[in-house]
Amino acid sequence: MTQERLLSWIFYSVALATELDHAGYSEISIIADGINNSAPSNRELKDSVEWLIKNGLVEGRWNNYKLTLKGSEIYENDTRETKLIQEVWN
């Protein structure tokens, strides 16, 4: 999997996992597994969340994350026309 695809997978997983409240690695990983039929490794998840935070798309710490306003705007734009997982993720 390319780095770009990995980051989009984890970003989408965070978005879905935090629709109602903050989420930790466990909740994000469960959603990621549902999207891709494969759970990310701990390193993939940690590194991706750190990248998303560094780039202003996710906020949080101590295993308690959610989308930022910028991340929410991107997610809303990407899901405006479809909610089908594979279409959004691609």
N, C-alpha and C positions, 0 to 999 in steps of 0.2 A: 504494500500500500504506500502510495506517495505521501510525503509530509503534508501536502495540501489537502489530500483526501482524509488523512487522519485528523487534521485540525477541524475540518468541516464536520466530520463524524462526531467528534467530541463536542464541538460547539452546538450542533443540533441536539445532542444528548442532554447537554446542560439546559438548553432552551425547553425541552420537553419535561425534564425532571424538575424544573423550577417554575412551572406554570402556576402553581398554587403557593409555593413557599420555597425557601432556600433548600438546597440539596447537598449532600456529601458525596464522596467518591463512590460509596456503595450504591446509592440511588442512581447516580450518573452512569455507573457501569451496567446496572440492570437495564436501563433504557438503551444504552449503546448495544448491548447484546440483542435486544429486541429489534433494533434497526438493522444490524449487520449479521445477525446469527453468530456472533462472536464477541466475546468480552475483550476489551482492551487490557493489555498487561498493566500492572501497576505503574511501570515506568512510562508507558504511552499516555496513560491517563494523567499522571502527575505533570509530566512535561508539557502536555497539551493544555492543561488548565493553566499552568504557569505562563505559557505563551499567550493564551487568551486574556489573562489578567494584564500582562505586560503591554498588550496591544489594545487595551481598553474595552474589550468585549464582555468580560466577566469580572465580577468583583467578589470579594470574600476572602476568608481565611479560616484556619482551624477547621477545615473540612465542612465549610458552610458557605456555599456559593450560589450566585444568581447572575443573570444577565445584567449588564449595565444598560443605561438608556440607549447608548450607541448599539449595543448588542441586540437589544429589544427591537430597535428600528430595523436592523438588518433582518432579523428573524421575521418580523411582521411583513416586510417587503417580500421576502422569499416565500412566504406562505399565503400571500394575498390571493393568488390564483388557484392554488391547489394545496391540499393538506395530505396528499398521498406521500408516504414516507420516501419512496424511491425517487419520486419526481422532485421533492424538496431537496433531498440529499445530493442528487446529481446536479 
